[in-house]
């Protein structure tokens, strides 16, 4: 089976570019499951029911999120209702939404897990221990293909998670930093890994935000509204080939189109 994971979609610019290109990429790579990070898909940041529906319409099968998931109150009920929009599993249990889902394709069942890092991020439950809990529960459900979106700031924490889950998860892909890394690989235990998938949005920007706004913020150290303008866009992500019988990753190849 082939799994495609797409880096953080930023605002309308990212949504429109995704809609134009994702289905073609899925067909080209014969994708069985497409996981898209949509925590910045609403204009500005966060996710709304409307922005999530656009991602699904574009071809996403599962939408993951991260530290901006609760920026929009209108998404709270939707997170509880929509089984294939996830929030980090190591957020408090009483928060809206759920941290993993199971995609049933008949010939195989695959779990998609969303976790958040804690270094330079929110003070939440330990993601390594939470991953253990989820993997234990998935064994009871006889799911051997496990796809993890680890939304984290520190590259060291992402690398550590990849090695920690090596041989137990099929894929560990980092998100959040909006800058694609060049280390897509299959780890020694058979887990596909990349430190960060990258971003889908305006590349003539600072992480999708108006570059003039960010430069001014660095110069005067004053608060600023983060505008996310249209402009030349790109879509970044990674394709993982997985043996659906063993759950082991066979190959990992990153991509960037613009």
N, C-alpha and C positions, 0 to 999 in steps of 0.2 A: 504494500500500500504506500501511497505517497501523501505526505502531509506538507502543506504550505503554511508558513507563519509570516504574518505581515507586521512590520514595525508600526509604532504609534501613529494613528491617523490624526492629523491636526486640522481641525476646522473645515470650512466649506471647500477650501482649496484641495485638501487631502481627500475628502469624500468624493469630489467630482473626478479627481484623477483615478481614484480607486474604481469608480463606476465605469470609467472608460477602458480600463486595462485589466482588471482582475479576472474576469471570465475568460478572456483570451489566454492569460497566463495559466489559469487552471486547466484549460483544454490542452495547452502546449505541453504541460508537465503531467497530464493525466492525474489530477489531484483528487484524492478521495475525501480529505477533510481539510478545510481552510480555516485557520484561526487568525483573527484580526484583533489587534489591540486598539480599543476605541475610547480610551479614557479621556482623550482630548478631542473627540470627534465633534462635539458641540462647538458652535462659534465662541471663541474665547478659550474655554477649557471645560472639562467635565463631559458628561454624556447625558443625553436626553432620549426619551422614547423615539423622537423623530430622527435624531442622528443615528441611533441604533438601527432603525428600520432601513435607513439609507445604506448602511453597511451590509445588512442582510440582503437587500435588493441587489447590491453590487456583487454578491457571491460569497459573503462570509457565512460559515456554518456555525461558528462559535465566536463570541466577542468577549475578550478579556479586558480588564481595566487595571487600575492601580490607585495611586494616592489621590487622584482627582475625582474618583468615582462618586463621591457624595457632594460635589460642588453644586449640583443642581437638584433641588428638592423634588422637582417634578419627576425625577427618575426613581425615587424610592419605591413606590408601589410597583413600578415596572420591573425593577430588579427582583422583587419577590415573585412576580407573575411569570416572567420570561425565563425558562429553564436554561437557555443557551446564551445568556448574558451573565457573566461572572464578575464577582468582586474578590479581592484577595481573601483566601480562606483563613488566614491568620488574623483578620480583623475580628472584633468581638462577635460572638455567636448571635447576639441579639440585634446586630446591625442588619439593615435590609440586604437581601440577596443571599447568594450561596457561593461557595468557593470552588466547586467542581461540578462537572456534569458528565454524563455518559452518552456518547454518540453511537447509536446502533445502526450498522449498515447491513445487517443480515449475516454476511459472511464473517464479520468481525464486530467487536464492541471496543470502543476506545474511550478512555477518560481524558478529559482536559482539566487541568488543575491550574488555578491562579494563586500565586503567592506574592507577598510583598517583602522586600528587604527591610532591615531595621537600622542599618548604618546610614546616618544622615537622613533618615526617614522617620515615620511615626514610631512611637514607643508602643509596639503591639506584641502579640504572641510570637515566640521564637519560630521562624519559618522552617527551620530544620526539624524541630520536634513536630510541628504541624504536618510537615510532609510525611514523617513516619506514621502518624495517625491515619492520614488519608490512604497511604499505600497499604496499610494493614486492612483497612475497610474494603479496599478495592480487591484484595485477595479473596475476600469472602464473596464478592460479586463476580469472581472469575474473569476479571479484566486484566489482560497482560500488556496491552498497549496504553501507555501513560504519557501524555504530552503536558509539559509544565511550562507556563509563562511565569518567569521569576522577575517581577517588576522591582528593580533595585538600582540604587545609585552607585554603590561601590563595586568596582570590577573585582576586587578580592572576594567580596561576599558572593558574587555570581559564580566566579570560578570555583569557590569552595562548594557551592551548592551543586554545581555540575559534577564534581568529583564525589561528593557525598551521595548523590543519587545514581552514580554510574553503575550500570548493571541492574538497576531497579526501576528506573524510568526510561522510556524510549527516547524522549527528547527533553532537554532543559534549554530553553531559549530565554535570554535576557531581554528586557525592554526598559524604557524609562528615559535613557540618556539621549535618545533621538539621533545618535551618531553610530552608524553601523561599524562593527568591528570586523577584522579580517581573519578571525580564528575559527570559522566554521569547521567542525571536525567530528569524527566518531571517536569517542573516548575508549580506553582499553576494555572496559566492561560492556561496551555495546550501546552506549547512550550518545545520541546526537546532541551536539552542543554548539552554541554561539553566545558570546558574551552580551552582544546587543544586536537586535534585528535591524535597528535604524528607525527611519521615520518615513511617513507618507504625507507629503505636503510641500509647501513652498521652500525650495532649496536655496533661494536667494533671500535668506532670512537667518535669524539666530534661533535654531530649533523650532522653526515655524512662526516665530514672532517677528514683527517689524524690526529690522536691524537698526534703524535709526533710534527707535525707542530704547532698545537694549544698550546701545552704545552710550546714549545720553544717561541712562541709569548708572552705568559704570563710571561715567565722568562726574556726575553730581551726587550720586548715592541717595537719590530721592525716589520715593515710590512712583510707579508708573503703571498706566493701564497697558496691558499686554494685548496689542492689536495683532490679529493674524490675517494679513492681507492675502489676496489672490496674487499669483505670480507663477513663474516657471516651477513646475512640480516634478517630483520623483516618487517612486514607490520602491521601498526596500524591504527585504525579507529573506527567507531561507526555505529551501525545499529539502525535506528529509525523506529518504526511502526507508521503510520499516518492514521487517519480516513480521507479518501479522500473526504468525503462529507462535513465534518466540518473543515478540515484543522488542527485539534487538534492532538497532538502527544499522542500515547497510551503508548509507552515504548521506552527506550533508553538503549542500551547495548554496551559498548565499547569492543574491542577485540584487541588481539596482537598475531600474528602467526610468527614463525621463523623456 
